Amino acid sequence: MVKVKLFANLREAANGQRVVECAVEEPVSTTELLRKLADQYGEKAQKLLFDKGGGVWQSIVIMRNGEMVRDREAKTIGPGDEIAVLLPVAGG
Amino acid sequence: MVELTEWELEKFKRQIQIPGFGEEAQRKLKASSALVTRVGGLGGPTAMWLAAAGIRRLVLAHGGTLTPSNLNRQILMRGDGVGKPRAPQADETLRRFNPDLELKAYGEDAKPHNVAELVGQVDLVCDCSPDFGERLLLNAECWRQGKPMVEAGMNGMEAHLTTILPPHTPCLQCTVPEVPDWWDPLGFGVLGAVPGTLGALTALEAIKVLTGFGEILAGTLLVFDGEDMTFSKFAISKRPDCPVCG
């Protein structure tokens, strides 16, 4: 299991939940984790996280235990990790 | 190094009293300038706190006129200023608060034709724009001119803050290489105290960068969650193929 902290519109897409749990038994990539989230929370989450070509938006920032994960395909996320999914914000 | 007058020593004695700040940081502020773009819910408080702290010169950039829905957060404006340009209202409020401040208010946002002039006349930029295009434009120009940029943005109850220090830190383009098609500048709510909190933090960060006091958020993203009142810090990294700083 990994804990995933959600921010901005993604929190809204997950029915207002600030932290959700994702079932992860063995290491997964950030793309795989976000796919699980999209499957869990439906079309709105899917649109926020993935572009029309099915790739993760490059401006989604994934933090694993406080450090930015750049490689979207490496299986860097394992059970017990704390993940934050940050969407770009520009409000002033 | 500029000297402080008797009036300034009295006016700023409570911050000079802070251990490690002292007269030296105050003198550095007196010799410093910053651009704040724009001066709405976020940039307004940023400009006000910089003015209060004793920065020598502020440059503001903000186009457009005041609307009723701006008045829950744009505290440099006037209640009777709806329909009137915003830059002169911000100018008037800041001058009234701090008559010693040197101030230049541009009645337009940062754009390709003016960005070099705006950035070129200051020591530091506070990016408080609600528009990614303007933010990325300022980022590229700060990088070109080697000027630090305090990058602040918010969404709903959430606020982000980091400091971009060319050539050492990641730039904005590293974390926002593209703008998602779902992004809508008016697609989220704003409770004025959230950009107000972020504005105070932005000014604090700018003061630290300008004076060398304390630790700054270079290469670190601070995220404030106003819903559960948590502050989190994350390490951010450069994008190896970034067209601006890579």
Interface residues (C-beta under 8 A of the other chain):
Chain A: K5 F7 A8 N9 R18 K47 L48 D51 K52 W57 Q58 S59 V61 M63 G66 E67 M68 R70 A84 L86 L87 P88 V89 A90 G91 G92
Chain B: R38 G40 G41 L42 G43 C128 S129 P130 D131 F132 R135 A152 G153 M154 N155 G156 E158 A159 H160 T175 V176 P177 E178 V179 P180 D181 W182 W183 P185 G187 F188 V190 P195 L221 V223 D225 E227 D228 S232 K233 F234 A235 I236 S237 R239
